[in-house]
Amino acid sequence: MKKYLFVILLSLSLPTQAITLDDLYKRYSPEGESAFDAERGKQLWNQKHTAEDGKIRQCSTCHGNDLSKSGEHVKTKKVIDPMARSVNAERFTKMKKIKKWFKRNCKWTVGRECTNQEKGDLIKYLTQF
Ligand code: HEC
């Protein structure tokens, strides 16, 4: 029993350890999941923003319209794995990755960083798939 507990504690302390959705929601609000709304997340995901070059930017510009399919980076043309957890279990399991891409993609798409509220809403929407 003690041995198992040790293994569990050790794995929890590893920085690369997968995080749970609950952990994620708690990170973005003390109230956790109940603070977030999938419908608002959906609106933000689909919202169109006009960039300085006059072109329309939205999340689907790279991630595509079908979350269960691969997307394509609009500039580099690199394939982006599907966002849907039903086909890509890696999604929303690594804090470092989530932080990095929320920051980069919100700046590029929305023109500013997303708030914690928006991030939680987006996660609630995206993890339905
Ligand atoms: C310019 C292209 C581009 C746009 C537009 C874009 N993304 Fe991404 N996104 C990427 C790339 C590239 C990755 C990293 C590769 C991968 O995860 O497969 C990524 C990964 C992510 C991840 C990491 C998820 C995980 O746990 O693996 C999140 C969250 C994310 N994007 C959210 C968004 C949101 C929200 C928007 C709209 C506000 C958006 N992205 C718009 C290119 C884009």
Backbone and ligand atoms as CSV (ligand in chain L), in Angstrom:
chain,resi,resn,atom,element,x,y,z
A,1,MET,N,N,0.840,-1.212,0.000
A,1,MET,CA,C,0.000,0.000,0.000
A,1,MET,C,C,0.875,1.263,0.000
A,2,LYS,N,N,1.831,1.281,0.920
A,2,LYS,CA,C,2.727,2.433,1.019
A,2,LYS,C,C,3.461,2.665,-0.300
A,3,LYS,N,N,3.844,1.561,-0.905
A,3,LYS,CA,C,4.586,1.613,-2.159
A,3,LYS,C,C,3.748,2.307,-3.245
A,4,TYR,N,N,2.479,1.934,-3.305
A,4,TYR,CA,C,1.589,2.521,-4.312
A,4,TYR,C,C,1.438,4.016,-4.082
A,5,LEU,N,N,1.271,4.360,-2.826
A,5,LEU,CA,C,1.096,5.765,-2.473
A,5,LEU,C,C,2.318,6.562,-2.926
A,6,PHE,N,N,3.483,5.978,-2.702
A,6,PHE,CA,C,4.720,6.624,-3.095
A,6,PHE,C,C,4.754,6.857,-4.608
A,7,VAL,N,N,4.363,5.828,-5.354
A,7,VAL,CA,C,4.374,5.934,-6.816
A,7,VAL,C,C,3.392,7.018,-7.271
A,8,ILE,N,N,2.245,7.041,-6.639
A,8,ILE,CA,C,1.234,8.047,-7.005
A,8,ILE,C,C,1.765,9.454,-6.716
A,9,LEU,N,N,2.319,9.628,-5.529
A,9,LEU,CA,C,2.838,10.946,-5.156
A,9,LEU,C,C,3.964,11.369,-6.086
A,10,LEU,N,N,4.816,10.429,-6.420
A,10,LEU,CA,C,5.936,10.729,-7.313
A,10,LEU,C,C,5.416,11.158,-8.677
A,11,SER,N,N,4.476,10.418,-9.207
A,11,SER,CA,C,3.988,10.742,-10.549
A,11,SER,C,C,3.246,12.081,-10.545
A,12,LEU,N,N,2.615,12.417,-9.431
A,12,LEU,CA,C,1.921,13.707,-9.360
A,12,LEU,C,C,2.913,14.866,-9.368
A,13,SER,N,N,4.098,14.618,-8.883
A,13,SER,CA,C,5.059,15.706,-8.758
A,13,SER,C,C,5.878,15.907,-10.028
A,14,LEU,N,N,5.777,14.983,-10.969
A,14,LEU,CA,C,6.553,15.150,-12.203
A,14,LEU,C,C,5.944,16.261,-13.056
A,15,PRO,N,N,6.770,17.165,-13.554
A,15,PRO,CA,C,6.242,18.315,-14.290
A,15,PRO,C,C,5.538,17.943,-15.597
A,16,THR,N,N,5.928,16.848,-16.196
A,16,THR,CA,C,5.324,16.496,-17.478
A,16,THR,C,C,4.049,15.666,-17.308
A,17,GLN,N,N,3.731,15.380,-16.072
A,17,GLN,CA,C,2.554,14.552,-15.808
A,17,GLN,C,C,1.292,15.198,-16.378
A,18,ALA,N,N,0.460,14.350,-16.967
A,18,ALA,CA,C,-0.788,14.853,-17.534
A,18,ALA,C,C,-1.653,15.479,-16.445
A,19,ILE,N,N,-2.291,16.586,-16.786
A,19,ILE,CA,C,-3.196,17.203,-15.827
A,19,ILE,C,C,-4.632,16.822,-16.173
A,20,THR,N,N,-5.489,16.872,-15.196
A,20,THR,CA,C,-6.897,16.545,-15.444
A,20,THR,C,C,-7.643,17.826,-15.821
A,21,LEU,N,N,-8.816,17.648,-16.370
A,21,LEU,CA,C,-9.641,18.804,-16.725
A,21,LEU,C,C,-9.992,19.610,-15.479
A,22,ASP,N,N,-10.248,18.908,-14.385
A,22,ASP,CA,C,-10.574,19.592,-13.132
A,22,ASP,C,C,-9.453,20.525,-12.692
A,23,ASP,N,N,-8.217,20.006,-12.795
A,23,ASP,CA,C,-7.051,20.832,-12.454
A,23,ASP,C,C,-7.045,22.105,-13.292
A,24,LEU,N,N,-7.334,21.893,-14.570
A,24,LEU,CA,C,-7.296,23.005,-15.521
A,24,LEU,C,C,-8.329,24.071,-15.165
A,25,TYR,N,N,-9.550,23.623,-14.951
A,25,TYR,CA,C,-10.609,24.584,-14.603
A,25,TYR,C,C,-10.270,25.344,-13.327
A,26,LYS,N,N,-9.726,24.625,-12.357
A,26,LYS,CA,C,-9.360,25.247,-11.065
A,26,LYS,C,C,-8.271,26.290,-11.270
A,27,ARG,N,N,-7.433,26.045,-12.228
A,27,ARG,CA,C,-6.362,26.984,-12.532
A,27,ARG,C,C,-6.913,28.302,-13.048
A,28,TYR,N,N,-8.000,28.204,-13.791
A,28,TYR,CA,C,-8.553,29.409,-14.410
A,28,TYR,C,C,-9.641,30.070,-13.574
A,29,SER,N,N,-10.166,29.332,-12.580
A,29,SER,CA,C,-11.121,29.937,-11.650
A,29,SER,C,C,-11.179,29.130,-10.360
A,30,PRO,N,N,-11.264,29.808,-9.214
A,30,PRO,CA,C,-11.372,29.081,-7.944
A,30,PRO,C,C,-12.647,28.239,-7.883
A,31,GLU,N,N,-13.653,28.635,-8.637
A,31,GLU,CA,C,-14.910,27.866,-8.636
A,31,GLU,C,C,-14.832,26.615,-9.506
A,32,GLY,N,N,-13.786,26.524,-10.300
A,32,GLY,CA,C,-13.660,25.349,-11.149
A,32,GLY,C,C,-14.621,25.367,-12.322
A,33,GLU,N,N,-14.993,24.201,-12.766
A,33,GLU,CA,C,-15.758,24.051,-14.000
A,33,GLU,C,C,-17.038,24.885,-14.051
A,34,SER,N,N,-17.711,25.035,-12.903
A,34,SER,CA,C,-19.011,25.731,-12.903
A,34,SER,C,C,-18.887,27.191,-13.336
A,35,ALA,N,N,-17.669,27.726,-13.322
A,35,ALA,CA,C,-17.474,29.124,-13.715
A,35,ALA,C,C,-17.508,29.301,-15.234
A,36,PHE,N,N,-17.501,28.184,-15.956
A,36,PHE,CA,C,-17.300,28.281,-17.405
A,36,PHE,C,C,-18.499,27.820,-18.219
A,37,ASP,N,N,-18.566,28.347,-19.422
A,37,ASP,CA,C,-19.729,28.135,-20.257
A,37,ASP,C,C,-19.303,27.751,-21.682
A,38,ALA,N,N,-19.717,26.564,-22.104
A,38,ALA,CA,C,-19.322,26.047,-23.419
A,38,ALA,C,C,-19.865,26.918,-24.556
A,39,GLU,N,N,-21.038,27.488,-24.367
A,39,GLU,CA,C,-21.646,28.305,-25.417
A,39,GLU,C,C,-20.802,29.565,-25.683
A,40,ARG,N,N,-20.337,30.183,-24.592
A,40,ARG,CA,C,-19.452,31.351,-24.748
A,40,ARG,C,C,-18.149,30.929,-25.419
A,41,GLY,N,N,-17.658,29.757,-25.054
A,41,GLY,CA,C,-16.439,29.239,-25.668
A,41,GLY,C,C,-16.617,29.042,-27.153
A,42,LYS,N,N,-17.771,28.521,-27.515
A,42,LYS,CA,C,-18.081,28.278,-28.926
A,42,LYS,C,C,-18.099,29.599,-29.709
A,43,GLN,N,N,-18.722,30.598,-29.099
A,43,GLN,CA,C,-18.793,31.912,-29.763
A,43,GLN,C,C,-17.409,32.485,-30.004
A,44,LEU,N,N,-16.564,32.366,-28.983
A,44,LEU,CA,C,-15.213,32.900,-29.129
A,44,LEU,C,C,-14.429,32.102,-30.181
A,45,TRP,N,N,-14.591,30.799,-30.164
A,45,TRP,CA,C,-13.902,29.939,-31.130
A,45,TRP,C,C,-14.289,30.328,-32.562
A,46,ASN,N,N,-15.554,30.687,-32.762
A,46,ASN,CA,C,-16.036,30.981,-34.120
A,46,ASN,C,C,-15.992,32.463,-34.489
A,47,GLN,N,N,-15.661,33.290,-33.507
A,47,GLN,CA,C,-15.658,34.732,-33.743
A,47,GLN,C,C,-14.635,35.127,-34.802
A,48,LYS,N,N,-15.046,36.063,-35.665
A,48,LYS,CA,C,-14.142,36.518,-36.720
A,48,LYS,C,C,-13.488,37.826,-36.320
A,49,HIS,N,N,-12.195,37.903,-36.520
A,49,HIS,CA,C,-11.450,39.107,-36.186
A,49,HIS,C,C,-10.749,39.596,-37.445
A,50,THR,N,N,-10.781,40.910,-37.656
A,50,THR,CA,C,-10.089,41.440,-38.823
A,50,THR,C,C,-8.693,41.905,-38.428
A,51,ALA,N,N,-7.699,41.332,-39.059
A,51,ALA,CA,C,-6.313,41.676,-38.736
A,51,ALA,C,C,-5.907,42.966,-39.448
A,52,GLU,N,N,-4.720,43.446,-39.143
A,52,GLU,CA,C,-4.243,44.699,-39.742
A,52,GLU,C,C,-4.129,44.610,-41.261
A,53,ASP,N,N,-3.867,43.414,-41.751
A,53,ASP,CA,C,-3.758,43.245,-43.209
A,53,ASP,C,C,-5.138,43.105,-43.867
A,54,GLY,N,N,-6.194,43.261,-43.062
A,54,GLY,CA,C,-7.555,43.214,-43.605
A,54,GLY,C,C,-8.114,41.807,-43.720
A,55,LYS,N,N,-7.297,40.812,-43.422
A,55,LYS,CA,C,-7.759,39.432,-43.537
A,55,LYS,C,C,-8.494,38.985,-42.275
A,56,ILE,N,N,-9.446,38.085,-42.485
A,56,ILE,CA,C,-10.217,37.544,-41.363
A,56,ILE,C,C,-9.414,36.436,-40.667
A,57,ARG,N,N,-9.382,36.515,-39.346
A,57,ARG,CA,C,-8.725,35.461,-38.570
A,57,ARG,C,C,-9.718,34.879,-37.570
A,58,GLN,N,N,-9.734,33.579,-37.462
A,58,GLN,CA,C,-10.483,32.925,-36.393
A,58,GLN,C,C,-9.774,31.619,-36.059
A,59,CYS,N,N,-10.199,30.987,-34.985
A,59,CYS,CA,C,-9.476,29.782,-34.542
A,59,CYS,C,C,-9.457,28.724,-35.638
A,60,SER,N,N,-10.550,28.646,-36.376
A,60,SER,CA,C,-10.633,27.616,-37.409
A,60,SER,C,C,-9.736,27.913,-38.610
A,61,THR,N,N,-9.181,29.128,-38.682
A,61,THR,CA,C,-8.260,29.453,-39.769
A,61,THR,C,C,-7.140,28.408,-39.841
A,62,CYS,N,N,-6.726,27.920,-38.703
A,62,CYS,CA,C,-5.698,26.871,-38.685
A,62,CYS,C,C,-6.256,25.515,-38.235
A,63,HIS,N,N,-7.181,25.558,-37.292
A,63,HIS,CA,C,-7.658,24.288,-36.730
A,63,HIS,C,C,-8.744,23.648,-37.589
A,64,GLY,N,N,-9.269,24.373,-38.558
A,64,GLY,CA,C,-10.293,23.815,-39.441
A,64,GLY,C,C,-11.675,23.862,-38.829
A,65,ASN,N,N,-12.671,23.505,-39.628
A,65,ASN,CA,C,-14.055,23.587,-39.163
A,65,ASN,C,C,-14.544,22.313,-38.494
A,66,ASP,N,N,-13.869,21.209,-38.751
A,66,ASP,CA,C,-14.256,19.941,-38.131
A,66,ASP,C,C,-13.192,19.561,-37.103
A,67,LEU,N,N,-13.575,19.674,-35.835
A,67,LEU,CA,C,-12.589,19.484,-34.764
A,67,LEU,C,C,-12.054,18.057,-34.681
A,68,SER,N,N,-12.744,17.131,-35.322
A,68,SER,CA,C,-12.266,15.747,-35.287
A,68,SER,C,C,-11.281,15.461,-36.426
A,69,LYS,N,N,-11.049,16.482,-37.266
A,69,LYS,CA,C,-10.102,16.316,-38.378
A,69,LYS,C,C,-8.862,17.175,-38.148
A,70,SER,N,N,-7.787,16.848,-38.839
A,70,SER,CA,C,-6.570,17.643,-38.735
A,70,SER,C,C,-6.788,19.026,-39.335
A,71,GLY,N,N,-6.059,19.989,-38.817
A,71,GLY,CA,C,-6.084,21.328,-39.386
A,71,GLY,C,C,-4.790,21.574,-40.156
A,72,GLU,N,N,-4.672,22.796,-40.662
A,72,GLU,CA,C,-3.446,23.150,-41.382
A,72,GLU,C,C,-3.067,24.584,-41.040
A,73,HIS,N,N,-1.819,24.750,-40.620
A,73,HIS,CA,C,-1.355,26.086,-40.275
A,73,HIS,C,C,-1.435,26.999,-41.496
A,74,VAL,N,N,-2.106,28.135,-41.331
A,74,VAL,CA,C,-2.382,29.005,-42.473
A,74,VAL,C,C,-1.099,29.543,-43.112
A,75,LYS,N,N,-0.036,29.691,-42.329
A,75,LYS,CA,C,1.215,30.227,-42.888
A,75,LYS,C,C,2.218,29.135,-43.241
A,76,THR,N,N,2.500,28.256,-42.283
A,76,THR,CA,C,3.549,27.245,-42.506
A,76,THR,C,C,3.031,26.018,-43.255
A,77,LYS,N,N,1.703,25.878,-43.342
A,77,LYS,CA,C,1.058,24.731,-44.012
A,77,LYS,C,C,1.303,23.414,-43.280
A,78,LYS,N,N,1.823,23.508,-42.068
A,78,LYS,CA,C,2.052,22.287,-41.289
A,78,LYS,C,C,0.722,21.706,-40.821
A,79,VAL,N,N,0.667,20.392,-40.786
A,79,VAL,CA,C,-0.541,19.721,-40.313
A,79,VAL,C,C,-0.676,19.914,-38.803
A,80,ILE,N,N,-1.871,20.249,-38.360
A,80,ILE,CA,C,-2.150,20.369,-36.923
A,80,ILE,C,C,-3.092,19.231,-36.539
A,81,ASP,N,N,-2.703,18.449,-35.566
A,81,ASP,CA,C,-3.535,17.320,-35.142
A,81,ASP,C,C,-4.912,17.801,-34.694
A,82,PRO,N,N,-5.921,16.937,-34.809
A,82,PRO,CA,C,-7.285,17.327,-34.433
A,82,PRO,C,C,-7.377,17.842,-32.994
A,83,MET,N,N,-8.292,18.753,-32.740
A,83,MET,CA,C,-8.501,19.289,-31.402
A,83,MET,C,C,-9.397,18.370,-30.570
A,84,ALA,N,N,-10.215,17.554,-31.216
A,84,ALA,CA,C,-11.188,16.729,-30.487
A,84,ALA,C,C,-10.481,15.636,-29.695
A,85,ARG,N,N,-10.814,15.573,-28.421
A,85,ARG,CA,C,-10.199,14.554,-27.567
A,85,ARG,C,C,-10.662,13.143,-27.922
A,86,SER,N,N,-11.789,13.052,-28.591
A,86,SER,CA,C,-12.272,11.728,-28.978
A,86,SER,C,C,-11.321,11.060,-29.971
A,87,VAL,N,N,-10.573,11.867,-30.724
A,87,VAL,CA,C,-9.594,11.303,-31.659
A,87,VAL,C,C,-8.151,11.649,-31.280
A,88,ASN,N,N,-7.966,12.576,-30.368
A,88,ASN,CA,C,-6.630,12.997,-29.961
A,88,ASN,C,C,-6.606,13.175,-28.433
A,89,ALA,N,N,-6.301,12.083,-27.752
A,89,ALA,CA,C,-6.372,12.060,-26.284
A,89,ALA,C,C,-5.335,12.964,-25.618
A,90,GLU,N,N,-4.371,13.442,-26.393
A,90,GLU,CA,C,-3.320,14.312,-25.851
A,90,GLU,C,C,-3.813,15.723,-25.532
A,91,ARG,N,N,-4.920,16.096,-26.163
A,91,ARG,CA,C,-5.396,17.475,-26.007
A,91,ARG,C,C,-5.749,17.798,-24.561
A,92,PHE,N,N,-5.325,18.979,-24.131
A,92,PHE,CA,C,-5.602,19.493,-22.787
A,92,PHE,C,C,-5.103,18.569,-21.688
A,93,THR,N,N,-3.906,18.017,-21.893
A,93,THR,CA,C,-3.289,17.204,-20.843
A,93,THR,C,C,-1.944,17.776,-20.405
A,94,LYS,N,N,-1.413,18.745,-21.157
A,94,LYS,CA,C,-0.092,19.270,-20.793
A,94,LYS,C,C,-0.130,20.777,-20.598
A,95,MET,N,N,0.057,21.178,-19.356
A,95,MET,CA,C,-0.103,22.590,-19.002
A,95,MET,C,C,0.809,23.502,-19.812
A,96,LYS,N,N,2.057,23.073,-19.988
A,96,LYS,CA,C,3.017,23.905,-20.700
A,96,LYS,C,C,2.535,24.196,-22.119
A,97,LYS,N,N,2.048,23.142,-22.741
A,97,LYS,CA,C,1.569,23.255,-24.114
A,97,LYS,C,C,0.327,24.147,-24.191
A,98,ILE,N,N,-0.592,23.932,-23.273
A,98,ILE,CA,C,-1.828,24.714,-23.266
A,98,ILE,C,C,-1.513,26.203,-23.097
A,99,LYS,N,N,-0.645,26.493,-22.132
A,99,LYS,CA,C,-0.275,27.893,-21.867
A,99,LYS,C,C,0.350,28.543,-23.095
A,100,LYS,N,N,1.312,27.821,-23.659
A,100,LYS,CA,C,2.047,28.355,-24.806
A,100,LYS,C,C,1.121,28.689,-25.969
A,101,TRP,N,N,0.232,27.757,-26.292
A,101,TRP,CA,C,-0.578,27.946,-27.497
A,101,TRP,C,C,-1.754,28.878,-27.285
A,102,PHE,N,N,-2.316,28.894,-26.068
A,102,PHE,CA,C,-3.355,29.888,-25.796
A,102,PHE,C,C,-2.768,31.277,-25.994
A,103,LYS,N,N,-1.581,31.467,-25.454
A,103,LYS,CA,C,-0.951,32.775,-25.525
A,103,LYS,C,C,-0.718,33.178,-26.987
A,104,ARG,N,N,-0.048,32.304,-27.699
A,104,ARG,CA,C,0.314,32.595,-29.083
A,104,ARG,C,C,-0.919,32.749,-29.977
A,105,ASN,N,N,-1.848,31.821,-29.844
A,105,ASN,CA,C,-2.988,31.810,-30.768
A,105,ASN,C,C,-3.996,32.903,-30.467
A,106,CYS,N,N,-4.195,33.230,-29.192
A,106,CYS,CA,C,-5.104,34.330,-28.874
A,106,CYS,C,C,-4.520,35.634,-29.404
A,107,LYS,N,N,-3.217,35.820,-29.190
A,107,LYS,CA,C,-2.589,37.059,-29.682
A,107,LYS,C,C,-2.749,37.183,-31.198
A,108,TRP,N,N,-2.484,36.104,-31.885
A,108,TRP,CA,C,-2.527,36.159,-33.349
A,108,TRP,C,C,-3.962,36.312,-33.857
A,109,THR,N,N,-4.878,35.606,-33.248
A,109,THR,CA,C,-6.248,35.555,-33.754
A,109,THR,C,C,-7.095,36.725,-33.233
A,110,VAL,N,N,-7.088,36.896,-31.910
A,110,VAL,CA,C,-7.962,37.905,-31.280
A,110,VAL,C,C,-7.256,39.260,-31.192
A,111,GLY,N,N,-5.927,39.240,-31.245
A,111,GLY,CA,C,-5.178,40.490,-31.167
A,111,GLY,C,C,-4.769,40.837,-29.748
A,112,ARG,N,N,-5.055,39.946,-28.812
A,112,ARG,CA,C,-4.651,40.126,-27.409
A,112,ARG,C,C,-4.663,38.759,-26.756
A,113,GLU,N,N,-4.130,38.690,-25.540
A,113,GLU,CA,C,-4.190,37.413,-24.828
A,113,GLU,C,C,-5.624,37.143,-24.363
A,114,CYS,N,N,-6.003,35.903,-24.281
A,114,CYS,CA,C,-7.324,35.560,-23.763
A,114,CYS,C,C,-7.300,35.638,-22.237
A,115,THR,N,N,-8.436,35.984,-21.651
A,115,THR,CA,C,-8.542,36.027,-20.193
A,115,THR,C,C,-8.723,34.596,-19.673
A,116,ASN,N,N,-8.562,34.428,-18.379
A,116,ASN,CA,C,-8.774,33.108,-17.780
A,116,ASN,C,C,-10.202,32.629,-18.028
A,117,GLN,N,N,-11.147,33.574,-17.945
A,117,GLN,CA,C,-12.545,33.225,-18.210
A,117,GLN,C,C,-12.686,32.651,-19.625
A,118,GLU,N,N,-12.094,33.343,-20.582
A,118,GLU,CA,C,-12.192,32.890,-21.974
A,118,GLU,C,C,-11.512,31.538,-22.178
A,119,LYS,N,N,-10.366,31.350,-21.544
A,119,LYS,CA,C,-9.662,30.078,-21.699
A,119,LYS,C,C,-10.507,28.932,-21.162
A,120,GLY,N,N,-11.093,29.134,-19.992
A,120,GLY,CA,C,-11.947,28.094,-19.406
A,120,GLY,C,C,-13.158,27.817,-20.281
A,121,ASP,N,N,-13.766,28.890,-20.805
A,121,ASP,CA,C,-14.927,28.724,-21.700
A,121,ASP,C,C,-14.526,27.928,-22.947
A,122,LEU,N,N,-13.376,28.274,-23.498
A,122,LEU,CA,C,-12.896,27.571,-24.698
A,122,LEU,C,C,-12.650,26.088,-24.405
A,123,ILE,N,N,-12.039,25.819,-23.270
A,123,ILE,CA,C,-11.763,24.423,-22.908
A,123,ILE,C,C,-13.072,23.663,-22.733
A,124,LYS,N,N,-14.041,24.305,-22.107
A,124,LYS,CA,C,-15.322,23.625,-21.885
A,124,LYS,C,C,-15.997,23.305,-23.220
A,125,TYR,N,N,-15.887,24.231,-24.159
A,125,TYR,CA,C,-16.456,23.981,-25.490
A,125,TYR,C,C,-15.674,22.881,-26.222
A,126,LEU,N,N,-14.366,23.043,-26.258
A,126,LEU,CA,C,-13.540,22.132,-27.073
A,126,LEU,C,C,-13.529,20.700,-26.548
A,127,THR,N,N,-13.667,20.523,-25.248
A,127,THR,CA,C,-13.586,19.172,-24.686
A,127,THR,C,C,-14.909,18.423,-24.804
A,128,GLN,N,N,-15.896,19.044,-25.437
A,128,GLN,CA,C,-17.149,18.315,-25.706
A,128,GLN,C,C,-16.988,17.354,-26.872
A,129,PHE,N,N,-15.906,17.558,-27.630
A,129,PHE,CA,C,-15.753,16.771,-28.870
A,129,PHE,C,C,-14.777,15.607,-28.691
L,1,HEC,C1,C,-2.053,30.532,-37.039
L,1,HEC,C2,C,-2.578,29.182,-36.806
L,1,HEC,C3,C,-3.435,28.958,-35.583
L,1,HEC,C4,C,-4.576,29.636,-35.221
L,1,HEC,C5,C,-5.289,30.728,-35.964
L,1,HEC,C6,C,-5.002,29.061,-33.969
L,1,HEC,N1,N,-4.173,28.045,-33.595
L,1,HEC,FE1,FE,-4.310,26.906,-31.907
L,1,HEC,N2,N,-2.660,25.858,-32.459
L,1,HEC,C7,C,-1.905,26.088,-33.585
L,1,HEC,C8,C,-0.740,25.220,-33.590
L,1,HEC,C9,C,0.357,25.173,-34.638
L,1,HEC,C10,C,-0.814,24.446,-32.400
L,1,HEC,C11,C,0.207,23.429,-31.891
L,1,HEC,C12,C,0.235,22.162,-32.679
L,1,HEC,C13,C,-0.713,21.146,-32.151
L,1,HEC,O1,O,-1.119,21.251,-30.990
L,1,HEC,O2,O,-1.068,20.215,-32.883
L,1,HEC,C14,C,-2.042,24.875,-31.710
L,1,HEC,C15,C,-2.474,24.352,-30.525
L,1,HEC,C16,C,-3.491,24.890,-29.753
L,1,HEC,C17,C,-3.809,24.493,-28.402
L,1,HEC,C18,C,-3.096,23.409,-27.588
L,1,HEC,C19,C,-4.086,22.349,-27.121
L,1,HEC,C20,C,-3.444,21.148,-26.514
L,1,HEC,O3,O,-3.627,20.899,-25.336
L,1,HEC,O4,O,-2.777,20.419,-27.235
L,1,HEC,C21,C,-4.837,25.303,-27.987
L,1,HEC,C22,C,-5.504,25.340,-26.629
L,1,HEC,C23,C,-5.186,26.168,-29.089
L,1,HEC,N3,N,-4.360,25.894,-30.162
L,1,HEC,C24,C,-6.204,27.098,-29.059
L,1,HEC,C25,C,-6.495,27.973,-30.088
L,1,HEC,C26,C,-7.531,28.981,-30.001
L,1,HEC,C27,C,-8.427,29.214,-28.811
L,1,HEC,C28,C,-7.510,29.672,-31.183
L,1,HEC,C29,C,-8.348,30.853,-31.573
L,1,HEC,C30,C,-8.376,31.990,-30.632
L,1,HEC,C31,C,-6.450,29.076,-31.995
L,1,HEC,N4,N,-5.865,28.057,-31.291
L,1,HEC,C32,C,-6.100,29.522,-33.263
L,1,HEC,C33,C,-2.164,27.008,-34.567
L,1,HEC,C34,C,-3.207,27.933,-34.567
